[in-house]
């Protein structure tokens, strides 16, 4: 058997040959069409379609010093709460002519550092990170890049460059305050083991004024892990009145497990989640949760990146988008009505 012929991408020379024009004319027709006639542009574009030619953006980037790409890191693409941010970031960047390269760090700081190094080698025009960059080496290298870096979904007074997010500690404290106003003293926490979830737990415990039963599961959390977490919490305290969950997926699992055990939500057990995923208000009962404007985070991050790429100064490098508690049926609320809570 003969070996298959290796694939060879079409070049601009191929386009020029098929169009019957010079190499420089083909280049002008694609890169600076005002210099050639409409008839020539049409011939070159037809040749592009026939040959399957794809412009070498890297070569163009070497001349302009712009790759027209932005790299973004998320802990896991399966986490519902991050999806609005990624979607908004993608759309806002595309409107400015940029493409998003997405990497998944898996809640692993060592992997995050390796992934950042790989993405930096691609020479993106900007980097967006979900959460704060914790590795000192990674922070130092990002600071030396001289490209815009936006950390998101958290806050810091000393970001690598810019940050758009909110205080996880304040989120935990607000949920505890809400529980206390409902008169619930026997409460528990079902939480992932990631850094941001730990901050929310710390805020919750501090506001409660005492430690509380806690079930910790590996991040990213899920419905199955939520069921496991409630089983563990009830083993610690069978008389629990309310459970705060570090994600809506976890809260979904807690509710399923509660119902499987014959517990009524919220009459026997109130449940609160975090993130306000798109399914939260459509569950039965509808889920009380902390609403985060993830889409706005993505839009602001894209705006910061593109402003800096244009050489414009950033007026506000630290942006707190805040949060509120969407009170629904799982805590005895009015269903689909959201009530804004103080941050």
N, C-alpha and C positions, 0 to 999 in steps of 0.2 A: 504494500500500500504506500502511496506517495504521501509525504507529510503535508499537512494543510499549509496554504500560503499565509504567512503572517499578515495581520491587518496593518494597513498603512493609511493613516489619515490623509485626507485631501489637503493640499497646500494652496496658498495664494497663486503659485505658479500654475497649478491645475485650473484654477478659476480663470486666470488670464488667458490660458490656452483655449479653453472651451468657449470663452466669450470672444476670442479673436482680438484681444487688445493687449497692450503692453502691461508689464508688471506694475509700473508706476500708475498707469491709468486705472487698473483694477483696485489698487490700494486707495487711490483718491475717491473712486466711486463708493467704496465702503466706509472710508474714514473721513472724507471731506467732500461730500457729493456736490457742494456748490461750485467746485472747480471743473466739473464735467457736465456733459449734456444729459438730459433726461433719457434720451435714447440709449446712451452708453450705460447709464445706471441700470436701466431695465435689462440690458444684455448681461451685465455683470451679476445682477441679482438672480437671473435665470440660471446662470452658470453656477452660482452658489447652491441653488436648489438641486441642480443636476449632479454636482460633485459631492454634495453633503459636507461642504466646507464649513468648519467652525473656527471663527477667529481665535487666535492665540492671545487670550486676555493677559497672560503672564508677561508676554513680550511687550504688549502695550503698557502694562503696569510698570515695567522697567523704565520706560521713557517718561511716563507721567508721575512715577512714584506713587501711584494709586492702584491697588488691586481691585477696588470696588467690591470688596468683601468685608464682612464683619463676622467675627467668631463669637459664638455664645456657648457657655457651659451651663448645663442643667444637671441636677443630681440624678434624675431619672425621667425619661420622657413619658413614663406611664403615670406619673403623678398628676392628677387632674388639676390641681390648683395652679400649676405652672403653665398650663396650656394657653389661657388667654394672653399671658405675657409673651409667649413665643409667637403666637399668631399675630398680635399687634406689632411686635418688634419686626417680624418678617414683612408685614404689609407696609409699615411706615418706612422701613429701609428701602423696599422695592420702589416706593413712590419717589425716592431720591436717587434711584439708579444703583442701589447696593443689593447684594445677595447675602443671605445668612448662611453661615456654616455652623452646624450644630454638633456639639460634643456632649457625651454623657459621662459624668464623673463617678456616679454610683455611690455617693456619700462617703467617698474615700479620699482623704486629703493627699495621700501619696499619689493616687491615680490622677487626682486633679492637677497636681504639679506636673506630672508626665504629659498629661493631655494639653496643658497650657504650653509646654515647651514645643509639642508637636504643632499646635496651631500657630504659635509665634513664628515657627519656621516657614509657614505659608505666607507670612508677611501681610496679615489682614490690616485694614485701615482702622479698626477699632475692636475692642473686646468687651463683651458683656458677660458678667459672672453672676449666677444665682447664688446669693449669700455673699459673705465676705471671704476674701482670700486670706487663709490662715497661715500658709507656709511662708516663713520669713524669706526664703530664697525666691519663691514665686513673687512675693510682694516687691522685693528688690529688683528683680528682673523686669517686672511690669513697669515699675517706676522709671527704669532706664530706657524704655522703648520709645518714648516721645510720641506715642499714639494715645488716643482717648481710651480710657478704661472706665466702665461703669459697673459697680457692684450693685446688686438689686436684692429685693426681698429681705433686707436687713438695714440697720443703721449703724453708722460709726462717725465719731467726731474726727477721725483720722483715716479716711478712706485712701486707697491706693491713688485714686484720682477723683472720681465722682461717685455718688451713691444715691439710689432711689429706693426707698423702702419704708419701714416702720419699725417700732420697737416691739420685739417679741416678749420682752419682760412686761411691758405695759399691757399686752394682749392677755397674758396669764393673769395679771392682777385684775383686769376688767372682768374676766370670766368669774374669778373668785368673788369679786364684789357683787356680780349678778346673782351667783348662787346664794350668797349670804342674804341678799335682799329677798330671796324666795324662802328663806328660813331653813335651808338645807345645811345641816351640820355634818351628816354622815355622807361624805363625798369621796370619790376616788378619781384617779387619773389613768387613762389608757393612752400610752405615749410611745412614739418611735424613739429610737436611741440616737437620733441625729442632734447636732449642736443647737439648731434653732428651736426644735421641740423641747430641748432641755432648758433653754432660756424661758420658754413659756411656762414650763413646769415650775421653775424657780420663782417666777412672778406670781403664779397661782399659790404656791405654798407660803410665800412671804405675806401675801394679802390675807390668807386664811389664818396666819399666825401660828401654824403648827404643821407638822408633817401629816400626810394623808396616804392611804393605801395607794400603791402605784403598781401598774403592770407595764413593763417595758418590753417592746418587741423590736425586731430589726427593721430599719428603714430600707425601702419605702413600705409603709403600712398598707394593709389591704382589708377587705371584708373578712377573709379567713382569719387574719391576725387579730381583727377586732373581736371576733367570736372567742378566740383563745384568751384575749386580754380580759374580757368580762368574766369568763370562767375563773381566771386567776384572781380577779378582784373580789368576786363573790366568795371565793374560798378564804380570802383574808377577812372579809366583812360581809356576811349574808344580809345585813340590814341596810345596805347602801341606799341612799335616796337619790343620788345624782352622780353622773360620771361625765367628766370633761375628757374629750378625745383630741389627740393632736392632729387629726385629719378627718375629713368627711368620710373617706373610705373606711377608716377605723370606726367612726360613729355608726356607719351603716351596719358593720359587722356586730357591733355592740347591740344595736336594736334587734337584729335578726336573732342573736343568741338569747336576748331577753325574752323575745316572743316565743322562742323554742322552749324556754323554761316556764312558760305560762305567766311571765311578768308583763304587766300592762305599762306601755310608755305613753304618757308620762306619769300615770297615776301611781304605779309602783316604783318606777325608775325613770328619772329625767335624764336626757342625753343631750350634750352639746358637742358640736364638731368644730372644725377650723378650715377655712378656705372658701366656703360657699361655692362648692362645685355645682355644675349645671343641673345635677340630679337632686340636689339637696332640698329644694322647695317642692319637688314633685314626688318625694317619698311619702309613704303612709306609715306613721305620721310624718308630716313635713319636718325637716331637720332644722333646729336652732343651730346657728353656726356663726363664726366670725367672718364677716365679709371683708375681703381684700380686693381692691380695684386692680387686679392683675393686668388688665388691658392698659390702664393708664401708666403703670410701671413700664410696660413695653414701649409705649408711645414716647414717654419722657426719655427713656434710655436711648431710643433711636434719635430723638431730637438732639440730645446732648452730643452723641457721636457725630452726627452730620454737621452740626454747628461747628464743632472743633475741626472737622475735616475741611470746612470752608475757611478756616482761619479765624473764626469768630470766638470771642470770649464767652465762657459760661457764666451767666449772671448768678446762678444758684447751684453750686456743685453738690450740696447736700439737700435732698428733698425728702420730706416726710409726707407720705400720701395718707397716713392715718388708717383707721379701720372702724368698723362698728359691728355690734352684735345684731344679727338678723334673728329676732325672736319669733319662733314658730311653734308648731304643735308638740314637738318632742320635749319641750319644757313647759307645756301648758299655755303656750302663746296662741295668737289668733290665726294661725295657719300661714297664709301667704303674705302677711303684712310684716314689713321690717320696721323695727324700732331702733333708731340711732341711739347709741349709748356713748357716754363720755369716754374719751381715750385715756 
